[in-house]
Amino acid sequence: MARLAAVEPQAFAPSVQAELGPGALADPQGLGLLRVLAQRPDLTTAFLAFRRELTAASCLPARLVELVRLRVAFHNQCRSCMALRQASGVDDGVTEELVCSLERPEEAPDLTPAEKAALHYADLVATDHLAVDDAVFDRLRRHFSEPEVVELGVHLAVFVGFGRLSATWDIVDDLPERYADRTGPVTPWGAADAVVATER
């Protein structure tokens, strides 16, 4: 059981239901930390509005953002994050075969140099942020404009922070079995049972 009470989707405040849209409440597996966050509808609607605006204003490919999200989820061991695949990323080419490339991104032939640079930055932000140096930014600048690097950083802040929060809340009850098993670390790769969720 989650360490904090999870709200049943049907009991979400009307403001949260409106922000999520009608289809989102049908699948509790795709709601993750929102089930606990929903105890504070005001914070939930603010968070969802922020995520919606960030997605709408994005100048980065959805595929890149989803790969970075899943790699950070692995470092965080956020099981609800790893169990999900954002529909926009799937629509932009994130397949389970591609997700398997996240096990060793620098060696993966199906990742672009830009994706490898972003994933390297993500690895450092998630595991050793003080090791991010000028060389990391020089590598990013070969593939991204500075506004794109700013956006990537904001995505990373959301993924690292909220992923760690979700991991501490231990929200696994509605997840596929491999993610609900708490006996050891899990990975987002090698998962035939990932849940495709709409953007949140």
C-alpha positions as CSV (number, residue, x, y, z in Angstrom):
1,M,0.0,0.0,0.0
2,A,1.1,3.6,-0.7
3,R,2.5,5.3,2.4
4,L,-0.1,8.1,2.0
5,A,-3.8,7.5,1.2
6,A,-4.5,7.3,-2.5
7,V,-7.7,9.0,-3.6
8,E,-10.1,6.9,-5.8
9,P,-10.3,8.6,-9.2
10,Q,-14.1,8.9,-9.0
11,A,-13.6,10.9,-5.8
12,F,-11.2,13.5,-7.3
13,A,-12.4,17.0,-6.9
14,P,-14.3,18.4,-9.9
15,S,-11.4,20.8,-10.6
16,V,-9.0,17.9,-10.9
17,Q,-11.4,15.9,-13.0
18,A,-11.8,18.8,-15.3
19,E,-8.1,19.4,-15.6
20,L,-7.4,15.7,-16.4
21,G,-10.2,15.3,-18.9
22,P,-12.9,12.5,-19.1
23,G,-10.7,9.6,-20.3
24,A,-8.0,9.9,-17.6
25,L,-10.1,8.7,-14.7
26,A,-10.9,5.3,-16.4
27,D,-7.4,4.0,-15.8
28,P,-5.9,4.3,-12.3
29,Q,-2.6,2.8,-13.5
30,G,-1.9,6.0,-15.5
31,L,-2.5,8.3,-12.6
32,G,0.6,7.6,-10.5
33,L,1.3,10.2,-7.8
34,L,-1.8,12.2,-8.8
35,R,-3.8,9.6,-6.7
36,V,-2.1,10.9,-3.5
37,L,-1.6,14.5,-4.7
38,A,-5.4,14.7,-5.2
39,Q,-5.7,15.1,-1.4
40,R,-4.8,18.7,-2.3
41,P,-6.9,19.6,-5.3
42,D,-5.5,23.1,-5.5
43,L,-2.0,21.8,-5.7
44,T,-3.0,19.1,-8.2
45,T,-4.7,21.5,-10.6
46,A,-1.7,23.9,-10.4
47,F,0.7,21.0,-11.1
48,L,-1.4,19.7,-14.0
49,A,-1.8,23.2,-15.5
50,F,2.0,23.7,-15.3
51,R,2.7,20.3,-17.0
52,R,0.1,21.0,-19.7
53,E,1.6,24.4,-20.4
54,L,5.1,23.0,-20.5
55,T,4.0,20.3,-22.9
56,A,2.1,22.8,-25.1
57,A,5.1,25.2,-25.3
58,S,7.7,22.5,-25.8
59,C,10.2,22.9,-28.6
60,L,11.8,19.5,-27.9
61,P,10.7,16.3,-29.6
62,A,8.3,14.3,-27.5
63,R,10.5,11.2,-28.2
64,L,13.5,12.9,-26.5
65,V,11.4,14.1,-23.5
66,E,10.0,10.6,-23.0
67,L,13.4,8.9,-23.2
68,V,14.8,11.4,-20.7
69,R,11.8,10.9,-18.4
70,L,12.2,7.1,-18.4
71,R,16.0,7.2,-17.8
72,V,15.5,9.5,-14.8
73,A,12.7,7.3,-13.6
74,F,15.2,4.4,-13.5
75,H,17.7,6.4,-11.4
76,N,14.9,7.5,-9.1
77,Q,13.5,3.9,-9.0
78,C,10.1,5.6,-9.4
79,R,8.0,2.5,-10.2
80,S,4.9,4.4,-11.3
81,C,7.0,6.6,-13.6
82,M,8.7,3.5,-15.1
83,A,5.5,1.7,-15.7
84,L,4.1,4.5,-17.8
85,R,4.6,5.5,-21.4
86,Q,3.4,9.0,-22.3
87,A,1.2,8.8,-25.4
88,S,3.0,11.7,-27.1
89,G,6.3,9.9,-26.8
90,V,4.8,6.6,-28.2
91,D,3.3,8.6,-31.0
92,D,6.8,10.1,-31.7
93,G,8.5,6.7,-32.0
94,V,9.2,5.5,-28.5
95,T,8.8,1.7,-28.8
96,E,9.7,-0.9,-26.2
97,E,12.8,-1.7,-28.4
98,L,13.9,1.9,-28.1
99,V,13.3,1.9,-24.4
100,C,15.7,-1.1,-24.1
101,S,18.4,1.3,-25.5
102,L,18.2,3.2,-22.2
103,E,20.1,0.4,-20.5
104,R,23.3,1.6,-22.1
105,P,22.5,4.8,-24.0
106,E,26.0,5.7,-25.1
107,E,26.3,2.3,-26.9
108,A,22.8,2.3,-28.4
109,P,22.8,2.5,-32.3
110,D,19.1,3.6,-32.4
111,L,19.7,6.8,-30.3
112,T,20.7,10.0,-32.0
113,P,23.8,12.0,-30.9
114,A,21.4,14.6,-29.6
115,E,19.5,12.0,-27.5
116,K,22.7,10.6,-26.1
117,A,23.9,14.1,-25.1
118,A,20.5,14.8,-23.4
119,L,20.5,11.4,-21.6
120,H,24.1,12.0,-20.4
121,Y,23.0,15.3,-18.9
122,A,19.9,13.6,-17.4
123,D,22.1,10.9,-15.9
124,L,24.3,13.5,-14.2
125,V,21.4,15.7,-13.0
126,A,19.7,12.6,-11.5
127,T,22.8,11.0,-9.9
128,D,25.6,13.6,-9.5
129,H,24.5,17.0,-10.4
130,L,27.7,18.8,-9.3
131,A,29.6,16.8,-11.9
132,V,27.7,18.8,-14.6
133,D,30.5,20.9,-16.1
134,D,31.3,23.1,-19.1
135,A,32.0,20.0,-21.2
136,V,28.5,18.7,-20.6
137,F,27.0,22.0,-21.8
138,D,29.4,22.1,-24.8
139,R,28.1,18.7,-25.9
140,L,24.5,19.9,-25.4
141,R,25.1,23.0,-27.5
142,R,26.3,20.9,-30.5
143,H,22.7,19.6,-30.7
144,F,20.4,22.1,-29.0
145,S,19.8,25.8,-28.8
146,E,20.2,27.5,-25.4
147,P,16.4,27.8,-25.1
148,E,16.1,24.1,-25.7
149,V,18.7,23.4,-23.0
150,V,16.7,25.5,-20.6
151,E,13.5,23.5,-21.4
152,L,15.4,20.3,-21.0
153,G,16.6,21.4,-17.6
154,V,13.0,22.3,-16.5
155,H,11.8,18.8,-17.6
156,L,14.7,17.2,-15.7
157,A,13.8,19.2,-12.6
158,V,10.2,18.0,-12.8
159,F,11.2,14.4,-13.5
160,V,13.9,14.2,-10.8
161,G,11.9,16.0,-8.1
162,F,8.4,14.5,-8.6
163,G,9.8,11.1,-9.4
164,R,11.7,11.0,-6.1
165,L,8.6,12.2,-4.3
166,S,6.5,9.5,-6.0
167,A,9.1,6.9,-5.1
168,T,9.0,7.9,-1.4
169,W,5.2,7.7,-1.4
170,D,5.5,4.1,-2.8
171,I,2.6,4.3,-5.1
172,V,2.6,0.8,-6.7
173,D,-0.7,-0.7,-5.8
174,D,-2.3,-0.2,-9.3
175,L,0.8,-1.0,-11.3
176,P,1.6,-4.1,-13.3
177,E,3.1,-6.9,-11.2
178,R,6.8,-6.4,-12.1
179,Y,6.6,-2.8,-10.9
180,A,4.6,-3.6,-7.7
181,D,7.2,-6.1,-6.6
182,R,9.3,-4.2,-4.1
183,T,12.0,-6.9,-3.6
184,G,14.6,-5.2,-5.7
185,P,15.4,-2.6,-8.3
186,V,13.4,-2.6,-11.5
187,T,14.0,-1.0,-15.0
188,P,11.7,0.6,-17.5
189,W,13.3,-1.6,-20.2
190,G,12.2,-5.1,-20.9
191,A,8.6,-4.3,-20.0
192,A,5.9,-5.8,-22.1
193,D,3.2,-4.6,-19.7
194,A,3.9,-0.8,-19.7
195,V,0.8,1.4,-19.5
196,V,0.4,4.1,-22.2
197,A,-1.0,7.2,-20.5
198,T,-2.2,10.5,-21.9
199,E,-0.2,13.6,-21.1
200,R,-0.4,15.0,-17.6
